[in-house]
Amino acid sequence: MRGEPEALEAFVRRHERWVRGVIFGVTGRGDLVDDVTQQVWTTVWQQIGTLRDRTRWRAWLYQLVRRAAIDANKQWKRRWKSEIPIDPDMPFGAGAASSPEAALIADDRHRQVMQAVQSLPPHYREPFVLKHLEDWRYAQIGEVLGLPVDTVETRLVRARRMLREMLQGVS
């Protein structure tokens, strides 16, 4: 792909949403997604030659994205000590609403859910986002996080339970 701008551009278009979802899953911060995404694609362009087994590109890309997101989160935490709410316009939208009132309700619900996801501890948030926002299989999640499938399942059950408790009574 190196030296083939059109191929890289097509690759970026195909996987942009996935990369953004991984970044959000790692950081829990919508306000970091754009900057980290841009950094990731620059790194991909520079390091595509290090991909030895082309059949494992997804794991290779995931590790690049994860490292960039962790680094960005650390930098952000050093600069800012207060918590800023997540960006309610994250690309995991609530879908089309049938009326303006329904749209407002859906937007509010979406914001509440995303804030609840953001507040999950990282070791629960990351597999949750990969499973429920990116539709990964348990085995894929376990492989890239270096966890047994049983541990992935346990973390997902606990994340769902925590979210249910956080969102209880929210309509």
C-alpha positions as CSV (number, residue, x, y, z in Angstrom):
1,M,0.0,0.0,0.0
2,R,3.0,2.3,0.6
3,G,3.5,4.4,-2.5
4,E,-0.1,3.9,-3.6
5,P,-2.1,6.9,-2.3
6,E,-5.3,5.7,-3.9
7,A,-5.1,2.4,-2.1
8,L,-4.4,4.0,1.2
9,E,-7.3,6.5,0.7
10,A,-9.7,3.6,0.0
11,F,-8.4,1.8,3.0
12,V,-8.9,4.9,5.2
13,R,-12.5,5.3,3.9
14,R,-13.3,1.7,4.5
15,H,-11.9,1.6,8.1
16,E,-12.4,5.2,9.4
17,R,-15.4,4.4,11.5
18,W,-13.8,1.3,13.0
19,V,-10.6,3.3,13.9
20,R,-12.7,6.0,15.5
21,G,-14.7,3.4,17.5
22,V,-11.5,1.8,18.8
23,I,-10.1,5.2,19.8
24,F,-13.3,6.0,21.7
25,G,-13.3,2.6,23.3
26,V,-9.8,3.1,24.6
27,T,-10.1,6.7,25.7
28,G,-13.8,7.1,26.4
29,R,-13.3,10.7,25.1
30,G,-15.1,11.9,22.0
31,D,-13.1,15.1,22.0
32,L,-9.8,13.2,21.3
33,V,-11.1,11.1,18.5
34,D,-10.4,13.4,15.5
35,D,-6.8,14.2,16.5
36,V,-5.9,10.7,17.3
37,T,-7.5,9.4,14.1
38,Q,-5.4,11.8,12.0
39,Q,-2.3,10.7,13.9
40,V,-3.1,7.0,13.3
41,W,-3.5,7.4,9.6
42,T,-0.1,9.2,9.4
43,T,1.4,6.4,11.4
44,V,-0.2,3.8,9.1
45,W,1.3,5.6,6.1
46,Q,4.7,5.6,7.7
47,Q,4.7,2.1,9.1
48,I,2.7,0.0,6.6
49,G,6.0,-1.6,5.6
50,T,6.3,-3.2,9.1
51,L,3.2,-5.3,8.5
52,R,4.8,-8.7,7.9
53,D,1.7,-10.9,7.6
54,R,-0.9,-9.2,5.5
55,T,-3.6,-11.5,6.8
56,R,-3.1,-10.0,10.3
57,W,-3.6,-6.4,9.2
58,R,-6.6,-5.9,11.6
59,A,-4.6,-6.9,14.7
60,W,-1.6,-4.8,13.5
61,L,-3.8,-1.7,12.9
62,Y,-5.6,-2.3,16.2
63,Q,-2.3,-2.2,18.1
64,L,-1.3,1.1,16.3
65,V,-4.7,2.7,17.1
66,R,-4.7,1.4,20.7
67,R,-1.2,2.7,21.4
68,A,-2.0,6.1,19.9
69,A,-5.2,6.4,21.9
70,I,-3.5,5.4,25.2
71,D,-0.7,8.0,24.5
72,A,-3.2,10.7,23.7
73,N,-5.2,10.0,26.8
74,K,-2.1,10.2,29.0
75,Q,-1.1,13.5,27.4
76,W,-4.6,14.9,27.9
77,K,-4.7,13.8,31.5
78,R,-1.3,15.5,32.1
79,R,-2.6,18.8,30.6
80,W,-6.1,18.8,32.1
81,K,-7.2,17.6,35.5
82,S,-10.9,18.2,35.1
83,E,-13.3,15.9,33.2
84,I,-14.9,17.3,30.1
85,P,-18.1,15.6,28.9
86,I,-18.0,13.4,25.8
87,D,-18.9,14.8,22.4
88,P,-22.6,14.0,21.9
89,D,-22.0,14.0,18.1
90,M,-19.9,10.9,18.2
91,P,-20.6,8.9,15.0
92,F,-22.6,6.3,16.9
93,G,-25.8,8.2,16.3
94,A,-29.3,7.4,17.5
95,G,-30.6,7.2,13.9
96,A,-33.4,9.1,12.2
97,A,-36.3,10.2,14.3
98,S,-39.8,10.6,13.0
99,S,-40.4,14.1,14.6
100,P,-38.5,16.9,16.1
101,E,-39.6,15.9,19.5
102,A,-38.5,12.3,18.9
103,A,-35.2,13.6,17.6
104,L,-34.6,15.6,20.8
105,I,-35.5,12.6,23.0
106,A,-33.2,10.3,20.9
107,D,-30.4,12.9,21.1
108,D,-30.8,13.2,24.9
109,R,-30.9,9.4,25.3
110,H,-27.8,9.0,23.0
111,R,-25.9,11.6,25.1
112,Q,-26.8,9.7,28.4
113,V,-25.8,6.4,27.0
114,M,-22.5,7.7,25.6
115,Q,-21.7,9.4,29.0
116,A,-22.5,6.1,30.7
117,V,-20.2,4.2,28.3
118,Q,-17.5,6.9,28.9
119,S,-17.7,6.4,32.7
120,L,-17.0,2.7,32.5
121,P,-13.6,1.7,33.7
122,P,-11.3,1.2,30.7
123,H,-10.9,-2.5,31.1
124,Y,-14.7,-2.8,30.7
125,R,-15.2,0.1,28.2
126,E,-12.8,-1.2,25.6
127,P,-14.3,-4.7,25.1
128,F,-17.8,-3.2,25.3
129,V,-17.1,-0.7,22.5
130,L,-15.4,-3.4,20.4
131,K,-18.4,-5.7,20.8
132,H,-21.4,-3.5,20.8
133,L,-20.3,-0.5,18.6
134,E,-17.9,-2.3,16.3
135,D,-19.5,-5.7,16.3
136,W,-16.4,-7.7,16.9
137,R,-16.5,-11.4,17.9
138,Y,-15.3,-12.4,21.4
139,A,-12.3,-14.2,19.9
140,Q,-11.2,-11.1,18.0
141,I,-11.5,-9.0,21.2
142,G,-9.6,-11.5,23.2
143,E,-6.8,-11.7,20.6
144,V,-6.2,-8.0,20.3
145,L,-6.5,-7.4,24.1
146,G,-4.5,-10.4,25.0
147,L,-7.3,-11.9,27.0
148,P,-8.9,-15.4,27.2
149,V,-12.4,-15.4,25.7
150,D,-13.9,-16.2,29.1
151,T,-12.4,-13.0,30.5
152,V,-13.8,-11.0,27.5
153,E,-17.3,-12.5,28.2
154,T,-17.0,-11.7,31.9
155,R,-16.0,-8.1,31.3
156,L,-18.8,-7.7,28.8
157,V,-21.4,-9.0,31.3
158,R,-20.1,-6.7,34.0
159,A,-20.0,-3.7,31.6
160,R,-23.6,-4.3,30.6
161,R,-24.6,-4.7,34.3
162,M,-22.9,-1.4,35.2
163,L,-24.5,0.4,32.3
164,R,-28.0,-1.0,33.2
165,E,-27.4,0.3,36.8
166,M,-26.2,3.7,35.5
167,L,-29.1,4.1,33.1
168,Q,-31.8,2.8,35.4
169,G,-34.7,5.2,35.5
170,V,-33.4,7.2,32.5
171,S,-36.0,7.2,29.7
